[in-house]
């Protein structure tokens, strides 16, 4: 899990959607400056580019990549998590750790909204090459449910096909347990759009297993800390058994993230984990690579589309209130 590519905690929600707000200004800046060269004031004393989320948004350097999620029973792809990457004109492809630290709340909200819109569009391309059942997922900070009209965006921009499996919005347990009423309201709105919530990084927070029944989630993603060497560590295996059993009782699908060895995969499958994600199966890849891999499996050829200047795809809509 990366949280739209790297978990960046957002403390308190901010109102950024007015015409004079930070959200509008950020989006206006993106549209105006996507092809501008790197200015001198965007470099450090040694001449190396300073890379921040704000600059990436301004210049249109961001791309949504995907990491497949695999059925541990069939080894077929069943979903993919949206992750963010930065394609820098001088530094190449950068991971989220290079540009998310220190990002403003407004920029993180802009990023979240745009990734949601992108994932809704990208499903159509996955379906076109023969994999309509691919369930895409997006990491969302809890504050986004207050600041962004997520349910309305999904309602207006969701694929119209009856084969669309919905969108999964992943939220960490420690962000959501503080406002269970809000979580339940959001979950009810999302269900109306065939979408659901997933508990991300379960086990890394401080909530007890018993609180699972209070959380309105349909999927539980087990933190990498429990997955690593689970075939060797009896204590981890015991904890996994407890988590999986409770998830089964509450009707939650289990997803193990960070699987890197076949030994871990076999152990998790034996314990009853349904879905796996990690380098063992596939590393994060660009949308183009994802579609190429799907096409090679299904035999359905891609219809090549000209690459949009806006890295996320279509030009984003400016929301002004």
Sine and cosine of phi, psi and omega as CSV:
sin_phi,cos_phi,sin_psi,cos_psi,sin_omega,cos_omega
0.00,0.00,0.57,-0.82,-0.01,-1.00
-0.74,-0.68,-0.14,0.99,-0.07,-1.00
0.90,0.44,0.98,0.20,-0.14,-0.99
0.75,0.67,0.58,0.82,0.05,-1.00
0.99,-0.16,0.34,0.94,0.04,-1.00
0.58,-0.82,0.92,-0.40,-0.15,-0.99
-0.90,0.44,0.89,-0.45,0.08,-1.00
-0.88,-0.48,0.92,-0.40,-0.07,-1.00
-0.94,0.33,0.69,-0.72,0.05,-1.00
-0.93,-0.38,0.87,-0.49,-0.16,-0.99
-0.94,0.35,-0.93,0.36,-0.06,-1.00
-0.79,-0.62,0.56,-0.83,-0.01,-1.00
-0.92,0.38,0.51,-0.86,0.03,-1.00
-0.81,-0.59,0.48,-0.88,0.02,-1.00
-1.00,-0.01,0.97,-0.26,-0.15,-0.99
-0.86,-0.51,0.23,0.97,-0.20,-0.98
-0.97,-0.26,-0.01,1.00,0.06,-1.00
-0.96,0.29,0.29,-0.96,-0.04,-1.00
-0.87,0.49,-0.46,0.89,0.02,-1.00
-0.99,-0.14,0.09,1.00,-0.08,-1.00
-0.99,0.16,0.16,-0.99,-0.05,-1.00
-0.90,0.43,-0.57,0.82,-0.02,-1.00
-0.88,0.47,-0.74,0.67,-0.01,-1.00
-0.89,0.46,-0.68,0.74,-0.02,-1.00
-0.90,0.43,-0.63,0.78,-0.01,-1.00
-0.90,0.43,-0.71,0.70,-0.01,-1.00
-0.92,0.40,-0.64,0.77,0.03,-1.00
-0.88,0.48,-0.64,0.77,0.02,-1.00
-0.91,0.42,-0.60,0.80,0.02,-1.00
-0.88,0.47,-0.69,0.72,-0.06,-1.00
-0.94,0.35,-0.51,0.86,-0.07,-1.00
-0.99,0.11,-0.47,0.88,-0.19,-0.98
-0.86,-0.50,0.34,0.94,-0.11,-0.99
-0.90,0.43,-0.48,0.88,-0.07,-1.00
-0.94,-0.35,0.21,0.98,-0.02,-1.00
-0.95,0.31,0.55,-0.83,0.09,-1.00
-0.94,0.33,0.26,-0.97,0.01,-1.00
-0.96,0.28,0.86,-0.51,-0.05,-1.00
-0.98,0.21,0.33,-0.94,-0.01,-1.00
-0.88,0.48,-0.55,0.83,-0.03,-1.00
-0.97,0.22,-0.01,1.00,0.08,-1.00
-0.98,-0.21,0.28,0.96,0.04,-1.00
-0.85,-0.53,0.44,-0.90,0.04,-1.00
-1.00,0.08,-0.08,-1.00,-0.08,-1.00
-0.88,0.47,-0.46,0.89,0.00,-1.00
-1.00,0.05,0.00,1.00,0.01,-1.00
1.00,0.03,0.04,1.00,0.00,-1.00
-0.99,0.16,0.67,-0.74,-0.01,-1.00
-0.88,0.48,0.69,-0.73,0.15,-0.99
-1.00,0.08,0.82,-0.57,-0.08,-1.00
-0.94,-0.35,0.89,-0.45,0.05,-1.00
-0.73,-0.69,0.28,-0.96,0.05,-1.00
-0.89,0.46,-0.64,0.77,-0.01,-1.00
-0.86,0.51,-0.70,0.72,0.00,-1.00
-0.93,0.36,-0.61,0.79,0.02,-1.00
-0.90,0.44,-0.65,0.76,0.05,-1.00
-0.91,0.41,-0.67,0.74,-0.01,-1.00
-0.87,0.49,-0.69,0.73,-0.10,-1.00
-1.00,-0.04,-0.10,1.00,-0.01,-1.00
0.95,0.32,0.62,0.79,-0.06,-1.00
-1.00,0.00,-0.15,0.99,-0.16,-0.99
-1.00,0.09,0.54,-0.84,0.06,-1.00
-0.69,-0.72,0.57,-0.82,0.12,-0.99
-1.00,-0.04,0.86,-0.52,0.09,-1.00
-0.96,-0.29,0.16,-0.99,-0.04,-1.00
-0.69,-0.72,0.62,-0.79,0.15,-0.99
-0.90,-0.43,0.88,-0.48,-0.05,-1.00
-0.89,0.47,0.48,-0.88,0.14,-0.99
-0.92,-0.40,0.70,-0.71,-0.21,-0.98
-0.85,-0.53,0.67,-0.74,0.14,-0.99
-0.92,0.38,0.81,-0.58,0.00,-1.00
-0.96,0.29,-0.26,0.97,0.04,-1.00
-0.99,0.10,-0.71,0.70,-0.11,-0.99
-0.96,-0.27,-0.28,0.96,-0.10,-1.00
0.91,0.42,0.27,0.96,0.10,-1.00
-1.00,0.08,0.51,-0.86,0.08,-1.00
-0.94,0.35,0.75,-0.66,0.02,-1.00
-0.86,-0.52,-0.20,0.98,-0.02,-1.00
-0.18,-0.98,-0.04,-1.00,0.06,-1.00
-0.36,-0.93,0.65,-0.76,0.02,-1.00
-0.99,-0.12,0.75,-0.66,0.03,-1.00
-0.97,0.23,0.78,-0.63,0.01,-1.00
-0.78,-0.63,0.43,-0.90,-0.06,-1.00
-0.97,-0.25,0.65,-0.76,0.08,-1.00
-0.73,-0.69,0.40,-0.92,0.00,-1.00
-0.88,-0.47,0.83,-0.56,0.04,-1.00
-0.98,-0.19,1.00,-0.10,-0.08,-1.00
-1.00,0.07,0.67,-0.75,-0.05,-1.00
-0.90,0.43,-0.36,0.93,0.01,-1.00
-0.92,-0.38,-0.59,0.81,-0.13,-0.99
-0.99,-0.11,-0.18,0.98,0.00,-1.00
0.99,0.14,-0.46,-0.89,-0.05,-1.00
-0.98,0.21,0.79,-0.61,0.00,-1.00
-0.86,-0.51,0.62,-0.79,0.09,-1.00
-0.99,0.16,0.15,-0.99,-0.09,-1.00
-0.89,0.46,-0.46,0.89,0.01,-1.00
-0.90,0.44,-0.28,0.96,-0.03,-1.00
-1.00,0.07,-0.30,0.96,-0.10,-1.00
-0.64,-0.77,-0.21,0.98,0.01,-1.00
-0.99,0.14,-0.56,0.83,0.00,-1.00
-0.83,0.56,0.75,-0.66,0.03,-1.00
0.99,0.11,0.06,1.00,-0.01,-1.00
-0.92,0.39,0.57,-0.82,0.02,-1.00
-0.96,0.28,0.35,-0.94,0.03,-1.00
-0.88,0.47,-0.66,0.75,-0.02,-1.00
-0.89,0.46,-0.67,0.74,0.01,-1.00
-0.92,0.38,-0.62,0.78,0.03,-1.00
-0.91,0.42,-0.61,0.79,0.04,-1.00
-0.93,0.37,-0.63,0.77,0.08,-1.00
-0.86,0.50,-0.71,0.71,0.00,-1.00
-0.88,0.48,-0.71,0.70,-0.02,-1.00
-0.86,0.50,-0.75,0.66,-0.02,-1.00
-0.87,0.49,-0.67,0.74,-0.05,-1.00
-0.93,0.37,-0.61,0.79,0.02,-1.00
-0.92,0.40,-0.62,0.78,0.06,-1.00
-0.87,0.50,-0.74,0.67,0.01,-1.00
-0.88,0.48,-0.66,0.76,-0.02,-1.00
-0.91,0.42,-0.69,0.72,0.00,-1.00
-0.89,0.45,-0.59,0.81,0.03,-1.00
-0.90,0.43,-0.63,0.77,0.03,-1.00
-0.95,0.31,-0.66,0.75,-0.11,-0.99
-0.91,0.41,-0.44,0.90,0.03,-1.00
-0.86,0.50,-0.60,0.80,0.01,-1.00
-0.85,0.53,-0.63,0.78,0.01,-1.00
-0.93,0.36,-0.62,0.78,0.05,-1.00
-0.90,0.45,-0.66,0.75,0.02,-1.00
-0.91,0.41,-0.59,0.81,-0.05,-1.00
-0.91,0.41,-0.45,0.89,0.03,-1.00
-0.98,-0.18,0.28,0.96,0.20,-0.98
0.98,-0.18,0.27,0.96,0.03,-1.00
-0.75,-0.66,0.92,0.40,-0.02,-1.00
-0.93,0.36,-0.32,0.95,-0.02,-1.00
-0.99,0.14,-0.01,1.00,-0.03,-1.00
-0.93,0.36,0.88,-0.47,-0.09,-1.00
-1.00,-0.07,0.96,-0.29,-0.05,-1.00
-1.00,0.10,0.53,-0.85,-0.05,-1.00
-0.74,-0.67,0.56,-0.83,-0.01,-1.00
-0.76,-0.65,0.70,-0.71,0.10,-1.00
-0.98,0.21,0.72,-0.69,-0.05,-1.00
-0.72,-0.69,0.80,-0.60,0.11,-0.99
-0.95,0.32,0.55,-0.84,-0.08,-1.00
-0.84,0.54,-0.57,0.82,-0.03,-1.00
-0.90,0.44,-0.41,0.91,-0.01,-1.00
-0.90,0.44,-0.48,0.88,0.01,-1.00
-0.93,0.37,-0.37,0.93,0.05,-1.00
-1.00,0.01,-0.65,0.76,-0.16,-0.99
-1.00,-0.01,-0.41,0.91,-0.06,-1.00
-0.89,-0.45,0.72,-0.69,0.04,-1.00
-0.97,0.24,0.93,0.38,-0.15,-0.99
-0.87,0.50,-0.72,0.69,-0.03,-1.00
-0.87,0.48,-0.63,0.78,0.00,-1.00
-0.93,0.36,-0.65,0.76,0.04,-1.00
-0.86,0.51,-0.72,0.69,-0.01,-1.00
-0.90,0.43,-0.68,0.73,0.00,-1.00
-0.87,0.49,-0.64,0.77,-0.06,-1.00
-0.99,0.17,-0.50,0.86,-0.17,-0.99
-0.89,-0.46,0.04,1.00,0.00,-1.00
-0.90,0.43,0.48,-0.88,0.09,-1.00
-0.85,0.52,0.60,-0.80,-0.05,-1.00
-1.00,0.04,-0.15,0.99,-0.02,-1.00
-0.92,0.40,0.63,-0.78,0.05,-1.00
-0.97,0.26,-0.08,1.00,0.06,-1.00
-1.00,0.02,-0.16,0.99,-0.02,-1.00
-0.88,0.47,0.84,-0.55,-0.06,-1.00
-0.99,0.14,-0.05,1.00,-0.04,-1.00
0.99,-0.16,0.08,-1.00,0.02,-1.00
-0.90,-0.44,0.65,-0.76,0.06,-1.00
-0.98,-0.20,0.78,-0.63,0.07,-1.00
-0.95,-0.30,0.88,-0.47,-0.08,-1.00
-0.99,-0.10,0.77,-0.64,0.01,-1.00
-0.73,-0.68,0.67,-0.74,0.00,-1.00
-0.95,0.30,0.52,-0.85,-0.06,-1.00
-0.88,0.48,-0.61,0.79,-0.07,-1.00
-0.95,0.30,-0.31,0.95,0.05,-1.00
-1.00,0.10,-0.48,0.87,-0.17,-0.99
-0.99,-0.15,-0.42,0.91,-0.10,-0.99
-0.93,0.36,-0.28,0.96,-0.03,-1.00
-0.98,0.20,-0.24,0.97,0.00,-1.00
-0.58,-0.82,0.97,0.24,-0.06,-1.00
-0.93,0.37,-0.51,0.86,0.03,-1.00
-0.89,0.45,-0.72,0.70,0.03,-1.00
-0.89,0.46,-0.65,0.76,-0.01,-1.00
-0.88,0.48,-0.67,0.74,0.00,-1.00
-0.93,0.37,-0.61,0.79,0.04,-1.00
-0.90,0.44,-0.70,0.72,0.01,-1.00
-0.89,0.46,-0.70,0.71,-0.03,-1.00
-0.88,0.48,-0.64,0.77,0.02,-1.00
-0.91,0.43,-0.65,0.76,0.04,-1.00
-0.90,0.44,-0.64,0.77,-0.04,-1.00
-0.93,0.35,-0.59,0.81,0.00,-1.00
-0.86,0.51,-0.56,0.83,0.01,-1.00
-0.91,0.42,-0.35,0.94,0.03,-1.00
-0.96,-0.28,0.29,0.96,0.00,-1.00
0.90,0.44,0.51,0.86,0.01,-1.00
-0.89,-0.46,0.26,-0.97,-0.08,-1.00
-0.52,-0.85,0.21,-0.98,0.05,-1.00
-0.97,-0.26,0.52,-0.85,0.09,-1.00
-0.81,-0.59,0.63,-0.78,0.12,-0.99
-0.99,0.15,0.88,-0.47,-0.03,-1.00
-0.99,-0.12,0.51,-0.86,0.04,-1.00
0.82,0.58,0.63,0.78,-0.03,-1.00
-0.88,0.47,0.72,-0.69,-0.04,-1.00
0.97,-0.25,-0.30,0.95,0.01,-1.00
-1.00,0.05,-0.29,0.96,-0.02,-1.00
-1.00,-0.06,-0.39,-0.92,-0.13,-0.99
-0.88,-0.48,0.06,1.00,0.01,-1.00
-0.97,0.23,0.46,-0.89,-0.01,-1.00
-1.00,0.08,0.33,-0.94,0.04,-1.00
-0.87,0.50,-0.53,0.85,-0.02,-1.00
-0.90,0.43,-0.35,0.94,-0.01,-1.00
-0.98,0.19,-0.11,0.99,0.00,-1.00
-0.82,0.57,-0.62,0.79,-0.06,-1.00
-0.93,0.38,-0.33,0.95,0.00,-1.00
-1.00,0.05,-0.24,0.97,-0.10,-0.99
-1.00,-0.09,0.77,-0.64,-0.11,-0.99
-1.00,0.10,0.86,0.52,-0.07,-1.00
-0.92,-0.40,0.40,-0.91,0.06,-1.00
-0.93,-0.36,-0.20,0.98,-0.05,-1.00
-0.65,-0.76,0.62,-0.78,0.01,-1.00
-0.84,-0.54,0.88,-0.48,0.01,-1.00
-0.99,-0.16,0.89,-0.45,-0.07,-1.00
-0.98,0.18,0.77,-0.64,-0.07,-1.00
-0.88,0.48,0.56,-0.83,-0.01,-1.00
-0.82,0.58,-0.51,0.86,-0.04,-1.00
-0.86,0.51,-0.52,0.86,0.01,-1.00
-1.00,0.09,-0.39,0.92,-0.07,-1.00
-0.99,0.14,-0.64,0.77,-0.08,-1.00
-0.86,0.51,0.86,-0.51,0.03,-1.00
0.86,0.52,0.49,0.87,-0.03,-1.00
-0.91,0.42,-0.35,0.94,0.02,-1.00
-0.97,0.23,-0.23,0.97,-0.01,-1.00
-0.95,-0.31,-0.48,0.87,-0.12,-0.99
-0.99,-0.14,0.94,-0.34,-0.05,-1.00
-0.92,0.40,-0.54,0.84,0.01,-1.00
-0.92,0.39,-0.69,0.72,0.05,-1.00
-0.89,0.46,-0.67,0.74,0.00,-1.00
-0.88,0.48,-0.63,0.78,0.03,-1.00
-0.91,0.41,-0.66,0.75,0.04,-1.00
-0.90,0.43,-0.66,0.75,0.02,-1.00
-0.88,0.47,-0.66,0.75,0.02,-1.00
-0.85,0.52,-0.67,0.74,0.00,-1.00
-0.91,0.41,-0.70,0.71,-0.01,-1.00
-0.89,0.45,-0.71,0.70,-0.06,-1.00
-0.92,0.39,-0.63,0.78,0.00,-1.00
-0.91,0.42,-0.69,0.72,0.02,-1.00
-0.91,0.41,-0.66,0.76,0.03,-1.00
-0.87,0.50,-0.65,0.76,0.01,-1.00
-0.89,0.45,-0.67,0.74,0.00,-1.00
-0.89,0.46,-0.61,0.79,-0.06,-1.00
-1.00,-0.03,0.11,0.99,0.07,-1.00
0.96,0.29,0.50,0.87,0.00,-1.00
-0.99,-0.17,0.69,-0.73,0.13,-0.99
-0.97,0.26,0.66,-0.75,0.01,-1.00
-0.97,-0.23,0.69,-0.73,0.03,-1.00
-0.78,-0.63,0.82,-0.57,0.05,-1.00
-0.99,-0.15,0.81,-0.59,-0.02,-1.00
-0.96,-0.29,0.46,-0.89,0.04,-1.00
0.99,0.15,0.44,0.90,0.01,-1.00
-0.96,0.27,0.81,-0.58,-0.05,-1.00
-0.84,-0.55,-0.14,0.99,-0.01,-1.00
-0.69,-0.73,0.44,-0.90,0.02,-1.00
-0.91,0.41,-0.48,0.88,0.04,-1.00
-0.90,0.43,-0.68,0.73,0.04,-1.00
-0.89,0.45,-0.69,0.72,-0.02,-1.00
-0.88,0.48,-0.71,0.71,-0.01,-1.00
-0.90,0.43,-0.65,0.76,0.02,-1.00
-0.89,0.45,-0.72,0.69,-0.02,-1.00
-0.90,0.43,-0.63,0.77,0.04,-1.00
-0.89,0.45,-0.67,0.74,0.02,-1.00
-0.90,0.44,-0.50,0.86,0.01,-1.00
-0.98,0.17,-0.23,0.97,0.05,-1.00
0.96,-0.27,0.20,0.98,0.06,-1.00
-0.94,0.35,0.71,-0.71,-0.11,-0.99
-0.99,0.11,-0.65,0.76,-0.17,-0.99
-0.74,-0.67,0.59,-0.81,0.03,-1.00
-0.83,-0.56,0.43,-0.90,0.02,-1.00
-0.56,-0.83,0.70,-0.72,0.01,-1.00
0.36,-0.93,0.07,-1.00,-0.06,-1.00
-0.89,0.45,-0.39,0.92,0.03,-1.00
-0.85,0.52,-0.61,0.79,-0.07,-1.00
-1.00,-0.08,-0.72,0.70,-0.01,-1.00
-0.15,-0.99,0.63,-0.77,0.13,-0.99
-0.99,0.11,0.29,-0.96,0.10,-0.99
-0.83,0.56,0.61,-0.79,-0.05,-1.00
-0.62,-0.78,0.39,-0.92,0.04,-1.00
-0.91,0.42,0.32,-0.95,0.04,-1.00
-0.86,0.51,-0.64,0.77,0.00,-1.00
-0.88,0.48,-0.68,0.73,0.03,-1.00
-0.92,0.38,-0.62,0.79,0.03,-1.00
-0.87,0.50,-0.74,0.67,-0.02,-1.00
-0.91,0.41,-0.58,0.81,0.04,-1.00
-0.90,0.43,-0.67,0.74,0.02,-1.00
-0.90,0.43,-0.68,0.73,0.01,-1.00
-0.89,0.45,-0.70,0.71,-0.01,-1.00
-0.87,0.49,-0.62,0.78,0.02,-1.00
-0.91,0.41,-0.49,0.87,0.00,-1.00
-0.99,0.15,-0.68,0.73,-0.10,-0.99
-1.00,0.02,-0.37,0.93,-0.06,-1.00
0.99,0.12,0.02,1.00,0.03,-1.00
-1.00,0.00,0.80,-0.60,-0.08,-1.00
-0.99,0.16,0.54,-0.84,0.06,-1.00
-0.98,0.21,0.55,-0.83,0.20,-0.98
-0.99,-0.11,0.94,-0.35,-0.09,-1.00
-0.91,0.42,0.73,-0.69,0.05,-1.00
-0.92,-0.39,0.61,-0.80,0.08,-1.00
-0.89,0.46,0.65,-0.76,-0.05,-1.00
-0.95,0.33,0.81,-0.58,0.00,-1.00
-0.95,0.31,0.52,-0.85,0.03,-1.00
-0.92,0.39,-0.50,0.87,0.06,-1.00
-0.99,0.15,0.89,-0.46,-0.21,-0.98
-0.86,0.50,-0.49,0.87,-0.01,-1.00
-0.98,0.21,-0.19,0.98,-0.03,-1.00
0.78,-0.62,-0.87,-0.50,0.00,-1.00
-0.96,0.29,0.40,-0.92,0.04,-1.00
-0.88,0.47,0.75,-0.66,-0.05,-1.00
-0.93,0.36,0.50,-0.86,0.07,-1.00
-0.98,0.20,0.69,-0.72,0.05,-1.00
-0.99,0.12,0.90,-0.43,0.04,-1.00
-1.00,-0.02,0.83,-0.56,-0.09,-1.00
-0.89,-0.45,0.34,0.94,0.06,-1.00
0.67,-0.75,0.00,0.00,0.00,0.00
